[in-house]
Amino acid sequence: MNPYVLVATGGSLGAVSRYIVSDKFTFPHGTSAVNTVGSFALGLLISKSLQGGLVGEKLALLLGVGFLGAFTTLSTFSVDLLGLINEGRMKDAVGYFMSNTIGGPLMAYLGFIIGGK
């Protein structure tokens, strides 16, 4: 199957799932739920894919890039940060953490202000 179709299919299901979960909780509890569950799920998926190919490329594209990518972006951030730490790249890990946890919200605020709100 075409990798773009796999990502798009997983992405559409992940986006709808995120909406359903977020709709069931009051803010920010829905967001926290999808971010923590998504982080756990992506970590599990990656660990299984590294264990002798227990998760194939197609399933990783469908679930990891597609579904979890749309369900939450925090899952990717969490796993990338863990990867930097595991590689002993603490300076990069701190920079990555700071740019995402401080820079991301600041840029969102800037966009919000520039957008006129």
C-alpha positions as CSV (number, residue, x, y, z in Angstrom):
1,M,0.0,0.0,0.0
2,N,1.2,3.5,-0.8
3,P,2.9,5.0,2.3
4,Y,1.0,8.3,1.9
5,V,-2.3,6.5,2.0
6,L,-1.2,4.8,5.2
7,V,-0.2,8.0,6.8
8,A,-3.4,9.8,5.6
9,T,-5.6,7.0,6.8
10,G,-4.0,6.8,10.2
11,G,-4.0,10.6,10.5
12,S,-7.7,10.9,9.8
13,L,-8.5,8.3,12.4
14,G,-6.1,9.9,14.9
15,A,-7.6,13.4,14.4
16,V,-11.1,12.1,14.9
17,S,-10.0,10.1,18.0
18,R,-8.4,13.2,19.4
19,Y,-11.6,15.2,18.9
20,I,-13.7,12.5,20.6
21,V,-11.4,12.2,23.6
22,S,-11.1,16.0,23.9
23,D,-14.8,16.4,23.6
24,K,-15.4,14.0,26.5
25,F,-13.3,16.0,29.0
26,T,-13.1,19.6,30.0
27,F,-10.0,21.6,28.9
28,P,-7.1,20.9,29.6
29,H,-7.9,17.4,30.8
30,G,-8.7,16.0,27.3
31,T,-5.5,17.5,25.9
32,S,-3.5,16.0,28.7
33,A,-5.2,12.6,28.2
34,V,-4.3,12.4,24.5
35,N,-0.8,13.7,25.0
36,T,0.1,11.3,27.8
37,V,-1.7,8.3,26.2
38,G,-0.2,9.2,22.8
39,S,3.3,9.5,24.3
40,F,3.0,6.1,25.9
41,A,1.6,4.5,22.7
42,L,4.4,5.9,20.5
43,G,7.1,4.8,22.9
44,L,5.6,1.3,22.9
45,L,5.3,1.3,19.2
46,I,8.9,2.4,18.7
47,S,10.2,-0.1,21.2
48,K,8.4,-2.9,19.5
49,S,9.6,-1.8,16.1
50,L,13.2,-1.9,17.4
51,Q,12.8,-5.4,18.9
52,G,13.6,-7.4,15.8
53,G,11.0,-5.8,13.6
54,L,7.9,-6.8,15.7
55,V,6.2,-3.8,14.1
56,G,6.7,-3.5,10.3
57,E,7.2,-0.3,8.3
58,K,3.6,-0.2,7.1
59,L,2.1,-0.5,10.6
60,A,4.6,2.1,11.9
61,L,3.5,4.5,9.2
62,L,-0.2,3.9,9.8
63,L,-0.1,4.0,13.6
64,G,3.0,6.0,14.5
65,V,3.3,8.7,11.8
66,G,-0.4,8.8,10.9
67,F,-2.6,8.0,13.9
68,L,-0.4,9.1,16.7
69,G,1.0,12.0,14.7
70,A,-2.6,13.4,14.4
71,F,-3.7,12.2,17.8
72,T,-0.9,14.2,19.5
73,T,2.4,15.8,18.6
74,L,3.6,15.6,22.1
75,S,4.2,11.9,21.6
76,T,6.9,12.6,19.0
77,F,8.4,15.3,21.1
78,S,8.6,13.0,24.1
79,V,10.2,10.1,22.2
80,D,12.7,12.5,20.4
81,L,13.7,14.0,23.7
82,L,14.2,10.5,25.2
83,G,16.3,9.6,22.2
84,L,18.6,12.5,22.7
85,I,19.0,11.7,26.4
86,N,19.7,8.0,25.7
87,E,22.3,9.0,23.2
88,G,24.0,11.1,25.9
89,R,23.3,14.3,24.0
90,M,22.2,16.3,27.1
91,K,23.1,19.7,25.7
92,D,20.9,19.0,22.7
93,A,18.2,17.5,24.9
94,V,18.0,20.6,27.1
95,G,17.9,22.8,24.0
96,Y,15.3,20.7,22.4
97,F,13.2,20.7,25.6
98,M,13.5,24.4,26.0
99,S,12.8,25.3,22.4
100,N,9.6,23.2,22.4
101,T,8.3,23.9,25.9
102,I,9.1,27.6,25.9
103,G,9.5,28.4,22.2
104,G,6.4,26.6,21.1
105,P,4.0,28.4,23.4
106,L,5.8,31.7,22.7
107,M,5.4,31.3,19.0
108,A,1.8,30.3,19.4
109,Y,1.3,33.5,21.4
110,L,3.1,35.5,18.7
111,G,0.9,34.0,16.1
112,F,-2.2,34.7,18.2
113,I,-1.1,38.4,18.6
114,I,-0.2,38.8,14.9
115,G,-3.5,37.2,14.0
116,G,-5.3,40.0,15.8
117,K,-6.4,38.4,19.1
